[in-house]
């Protein structure tokens, strides 16, 4: 009789019944799906923004329409030289339809700015002069006018404008 050190699912059977084994030979691979970990690479520019315990929204490519939430459990304190990124580990409590090994995407909430003026990234022109400086066009009296704007919090679908633009223009 073989007893596991924890409850979980048998992911892979490594030996057949009746086989001869040496002491310490693994019999099965067990997976503890009670808590899953999501590991992700994050660009080094965001190192100071990610915090332990921050909420993370997760979607699974193989499960359209499915989303779940997790929390940042660990932030690796080293940036990889080749990729200029660091690893974040997110803990996700088990749900019956999740299994380990699925490809997932995550969005980490780094900050909320109530009442922020935001524009889509496609509305901005960046020339590389500064990470927080961009240009955009506004229409005044039927003519397009170029405006320099100062940027704040950036997301995938919206970027905060903190200076140089008024709401409704």
C-alpha positions in Angstrom: 0.0 0.0 0.0 1.3 3.4 -1.0 0.2 6.6 0.9 0.7 10.1 -0.4 2.0 12.9 1.8 -0.8 15.2 0.8 -4.2 14.9 -1.0 -4.2 15.7 -4.7 -4.6 14.2 -8.2 -2.4 11.6 -9.8 -0.9 13.5 -12.8 1.2 10.6 -14.0 1.8 7.0 -13.1 5.5 6.2 -13.4 5.4 2.4 -12.8 3.2 -0.6 -13.6 1.7 -2.9 -11.1 3.9 -5.9 -10.3 7.2 -4.1 -11.2 10.3 -4.3 -9.0 11.3 -1.0 -7.4 14.3 0.2 -5.6 13.8 2.2 -2.3 13.0 5.8 -3.1 11.8 5.2 -6.7 8.9 7.6 -7.5 5.6 5.7 -8.2 3.4 8.6 -9.3 3.5 12.4 -9.8 0.9 14.0 -7.6 -0.5 17.5 -8.2 -1.9 19.6 -5.4 -4.6 21.6 -7.2 -6.0 23.2 -4.0 -3.9 26.3 -4.8 -2.5 26.9 -8.2 0.4 29.3 -9.0 0.5 31.5 -12.1 4.1 32.5 -13.0 4.6 35.5 -15.3 7.4 37.7 -16.6 6.9 41.4 -16.1 8.9 44.1 -17.8 11.5 45.6 -15.5 10.0 49.1 -16.0 7.1 47.9 -13.8 9.2 46.6 -11.0 8.4 49.4 -8.6 4.6 49.2 -9.4 3.9 45.6 -8.5 3.1 44.9 -4.8 2.6 41.8 -2.8 -1.1 41.1 -2.3 -2.1 43.1 -5.4 -5.2 41.7 -7.1 -4.7 39.9 -10.4 -7.3 39.2 -13.1 -6.6 36.0 -14.9 -8.0 34.6 -18.2 -7.3 31.2 -19.6 -6.8 30.9 -23.4 -8.3 27.4 -23.5 -11.4 28.5 -21.7 -13.1 31.4 -23.6 -15.2 33.6 -21.3 -13.6 32.2 -18.1 -11.8 34.6 -15.7 -10.7 34.3 -12.1 -8.8 36.3 -9.6 -5.6 35.8 -7.7 -3.1 37.7 -5.6 0.6 38.4 -6.0 2.3 36.0 -3.7 5.9 36.5 -4.6 8.0 38.9 -6.6 11.4 37.6 -7.6 14.1 40.2 -6.6 16.1 39.8 -9.7 15.7 41.2 -13.2 16.9 38.8 -16.0 19.6 40.5 -18.1 18.5 39.0 -21.5 14.8 39.7 -21.3 14.9 42.8 -18.9 12.0 41.2 -17.0 11.3 39.8 -13.5 9.1 36.9 -12.4 5.9 37.3 -10.4 4.1 34.4 -8.8 0.3 34.7 -8.4 -1.7 32.4 -6.1 -5.1 31.3 -7.5 -7.5 29.3 -5.3 -8.6 26.1 -6.9 -11.7 26.0 -8.9 -13.1 22.7 -10.1 -12.5 23.4 -13.8 -8.9 24.5 -13.5 -5.9 22.2 -14.0 -2.2 22.9 -13.9 -0.3 23.6 -17.1 -2.9 25.7 -18.9 -1.7 28.9 -20.6 -3.1 32.0 -19.0 -2.9 35.8 -19.2 -3.0 38.2 -16.3 -3.5 41.9 -15.6 -2.1 43.1 -12.3 -3.9 46.1 -10.7 -1.1 48.4 -9.7 -3.1 51.5 -8.8 -6.6 53.1 -9.1 -7.0 56.7 -10.0 -10.7 57.7 -9.6 -11.9 60.4 -12.0 -8.8 60.1 -14.2 -8.8 61.5 -17.7 -7.8 58.6 -20.0 -7.2 58.2 -23.7 -6.5 55.1 -25.8 -2.8 54.4 -26.6 -3.6 54.9 -30.3 -4.4 58.6 -29.6 -0.8 59.3 -28.5 2.3 60.0 -30.5 5.5 59.2 -28.7 8.9 60.4 -29.9 11.0 58.9 -27.2 11.9 62.2 -25.5 10.5 61.0 -22.2 8.5 58.1 -20.9 5.8 60.3 -19.5 5.6 62.8 -22.4 3.6 62.4 -25.6 1.7 64.4 -28.2 -1.9 64.1 -29.3 -4.3 66.1 -31.5 -7.4 67.9 -30.5 -9.9 69.5 -32.9 -10.6 73.2 -32.3 -12.8 75.3 -34.6 -12.6 72.5 -37.3 -8.8 72.3 -37.2 -6.5 69.8 -35.7 -4.1 71.2 -33.1 -1.1 69.3 -31.7 -0.8 69.2 -27.9 2.0 68.0 -25.7 0.6 65.9 -22.7 2.1 64.5 -19.6 1.1 60.9 -18.9 0.3 59.1 -15.6 -0.8 55.5 -15.1 -0.6 53.3 -18.2 -2.8 50.3 -18.9 -3.2 48.1 -22.0 -6.4 49.9 -23.2 -6.1 53.3 -21.6 -3.4 55.8 -20.5 -4.0 58.6 -18.0 -3.3 62.2 -19.1 -2.3 64.3 -16.1 -1.5 67.6 -17.8 -2.0 69.3 -21.2 -5.6 68.1 -22.0 -9.0 68.9 -20.6 -12.0 66.5 -20.6 -14.3 67.0 -23.6 -11.6 68.5 -25.9 
